[in-house]
Each structure stands twice: as C-alpha cells, then as structure tokens.
Amino acid sequence: MSQLPKRAHRLDRLPPYEFAVIGQRIQAMTAEGKDVIRLDIGSPDMPPPAAVIEALQMSASDPKRHSYGSYRGDPAFRRAVANYYARRFGVTLDPEKEVLPLIGSKEGLVNLSIAYLDRGDAALVPDISYPAYHMGALLAGADVIEVPLDPARGYLPDLNAIKPPDLARAKLLWINYPNNPTGSIADLTFYEKAIAFCKTHNLLLASDNPYCEIVFDGYQAPSALQVAGAKDCTVEFISMSKTFNMAGWRLGACVGNRDVIENLLTVKSNIDSGHFRPIFDAGVVAFETTPDTWLEQRNQRYQRRRDRILEVLPEIGLEASRSPASLYVWARVKGGDSQHYCQHALNEALVALTPGEVYGPGGRGYVRISLSVGEDRLEQALARLHEWYRVKV
Ligand SMILES: Cc1ncc(COP(=O)(O)O)c(C=O)c1O
C-alpha cells in the first residue's frame, strides 16, 4: 500500500486552533441532542443593513458581476474605504495605493506575517490576543515574542520593557484596540507612543481595529492612522464582520503604508484571486448608505446585553469591569481556574464560554463572554449558569 508523504513541518508548529476544538466538542454534544448556548463566539447574531442584502441580490443577478476582478480589489470598494476613513477618522488615504481589500481581515493578518517574516525573525505579539497574530508568525517560520498585557496598565503593553535582543530581531508589533478579548481601549496618546517606538526600532506597526464601531456609553474609538506620520510605519486592519454584522461575508481591508500594502498584495495575488464582485458592491452600500443611527441602535442592544451580563456575574463566581467597546465581557473567575470553569459550565449548564488561556498564558483565570446572542437566549444562558453555580457552590 502506498503511503501519503508526511505533512510539512510548519504545520507541526501550530497548536490545534482552539475555537475549532471547542466547536467540535459542541457539535458532538448537539449531535447527542444537547441544547448548547454559545456565548463563546463573536459572530454577530443580528443581520446586516437591509440595503446591503438587496445590493448583493441585485449585483448577483447581473451576469457581468461574476467574472474575476482586479487583484487590488474593486476600485469602488477601495474608494468607499478611503471615504470612510476620511469621514470617521479625518484620515486621508489614496484608494489606489493605500487601501487593499481582504477576504475577511483574518486572511490579511496572516498574510502580513508571510510578507514580512522569515525564519529567525520575530513578531511582537501581545500575550492575550486574537490567535491569528501568533499563528501567522509560526506559519511564516518565524518566532513569537510575547508582550504581556497587564490589567493594571489597562491591558496596554509596556513597550519599554521589551528586551533589546528581542527588539533586534523583531519586525512586527501587533496591537488591537478596542481589544479582543479584554474589551480594553487605547487613546491617541498610546498610538503616538507606539508609533514613535516603532520608528525608533524600525518596526512595522500592525493595528488590528475590527471593533472600532462596537462602542458603548458615547465612546468613540480612534484609528492609529490619526497620529501624524503614522503611515510611515503603520498599517491598520478593519473588518465588515463586526461593523456591519457581515461576519460570513468575509470582507475587510488593510490600509496605511503603501509599501506594506504592495508587499501584502504580492502575497495575496499569488494566493487568491480576489473576492466575489457582488460582495464588494454590497460592501460599498454598507459604507456609503448605512446611517449612524443603524450603528447606534445595534450598539445599544449590545450595551444592554453587556449590562445584563455584568449584573449577573457576581452570582456566578465571576467579576468584570464595564468596558466601553468590543463584543465581549472579560471576566475573572473568582479564586478559580478558567479552563475548569468553562468545562463545567459547558458540561453541566450547557453554556459555552471561552477560557482566557486561548488568548495566551496571560488570559489564565479569565473567561470571555460574547455579546452576540439574542436577548432570550442570553437570559436562558444566564439562568442556566446561575442554577449550575448555585448547586455547585
Ligand atoms: C481582534 C480580531 N481581529 C480580527 C478578526 C477577524 O475578523 P474577520 O476575519 O471576520 O474580518 C477577529 C475576529 O473575531 C478579531 O477578534
């Protein structure tokens, strides 16, 4: 019998993707007839604006919109992204050279690592972060230098604590505010410091900003590109997934430094052939026609869910502070072990939560609770957790 060749060594460096592992466990439970409520994933439960869906339908009905598009992505979508940055952040972007559409921002995060990191290089990755920064570096054959995020510093990295030998081989610094999973935020002063730091140490700053429109209590999230001279060393990633409830549509963009955009395009044009054109057409409609009131009303619902979760936390052995942004409550397990807490909540209360260690060792002792589940299901989940915890304690 013939044998398959061994898989590439680079795959051996990747730990199993934790969300896929949790997902498989939940699938098995569902197959056994168990009704699991998923507070573990950040996939918006509400629909995109109606005009966006109509635009997709219209465009998909047009026989001329089914061909390959440009590797750079649809020009109208690039212009819509540039207009959004001008309107929302006062940042000027050249839609030809400083905007690159992505097939979901996750793809761009990983491909940026492929474009910039070789074996022996390193990426500075926050310890507590979305796994794609870490995995992208490993896929590229490079190393990860973890930069702790301390709750006492508002989960902002202490850049001056990074050791000189680590800085010498680092090429990329990842930051993400509003932050997944902690819900922490950064102001322009932080971005100014991060950009000055990157310029001093010849680093590329990658600001991952998919939650900039998931904001509460009147808070407005800034863009790193608002800092004067940011474009010299910075790119920013945005995503339609959370902003317009379009997670399954897979549409995002990388914006900023034109050389970086060009290098990312080199990787992408050898890997993918762009997005389905009707998705771009719908994306243009999302940016150009969605009224601010749509975003505000959607955020008010998330805000009410956040407040309801915060109200119940003390009764289920968790504590958290009120975050003005992102799609999550980041809660500390009082005197406990987060892995154990999540396992038991899943097996006994049939409620899925994400253990904090999925985001790095610094997340140990915390759980992430998503706001992206409807009010009735959320109440049911909280009631189950309450009953489970009462019996357990
Ligand atoms: C911090 C962060 N960055 C990027 C992404 C990827 O988003 P998408 O690929 O849907 O644009 C996510 C998704 O949850 C995220 O939390």
The ligand as a Tripos MOL2 file, in Angstrom:
@<TRIPOS>MOLECULE
LIG
   16    16     1     0     0
SMALL
NO_CHARGES

@<TRIPOS>ATOM
      1 C1         -9.2140   41.0280   17.0150 C.3       1 LIG1
      2 C2         -9.7430   40.3690   15.7930 C.ar      1 LIG1
      3 N1         -9.1060   40.5770   14.6420 N.ar      1 LIG1
      4 C3         -9.5350   40.0220   13.5020 C.ar      1 LIG1
      5 C4        -10.6320   39.2020   13.4810 C.ar      1 LIG1
      6 C5        -11.0230   38.5630   12.1840 C.3       1 LIG1
      7 O1        -12.1810   39.0950   11.6710 O.3       1 LIG1
      8 P1        -12.6500   38.8000   10.1700 P.3       1 LIG1
      9 O2        -11.6800   37.8350    9.5730 O.co2     1 LIG1
     10 O3        -14.0090   38.2490   10.3020 O.co2     1 LIG1
     11 O4        -12.6070   40.1310    9.4710 O.co2     1 LIG1
     12 C6        -11.3260   38.9500   14.6690 C.ar      1 LIG1
     13 C7        -12.4810   38.0450   14.6590 C.2       1 LIG1
     14 O5        -13.0660   37.6990   15.6530 O.2       1 LIG1
     15 C8        -10.8740   39.5540   15.8520 C.ar      1 LIG1
     16 O6        -11.4830   39.3700   17.0210 O.3       1 LIG1
@<TRIPOS>BOND
     1     1     2 1
     2     2     3 ar
     3     2    15 ar
     4     3     4 ar
     5     4     5 ar
     6     5     6 1
     7     5    12 ar
     8     6     7 1
     9     7     8 1
    10     8     9 2
    11     8    10 1
    12     8    11 1
    13    12    13 1
    14    12    15 ar
    15    13    14 2
    16    15    16 1
@<TRIPOS>SUBSTRUCTURE
     1 LIG1         1 GROUP 0 **** ****
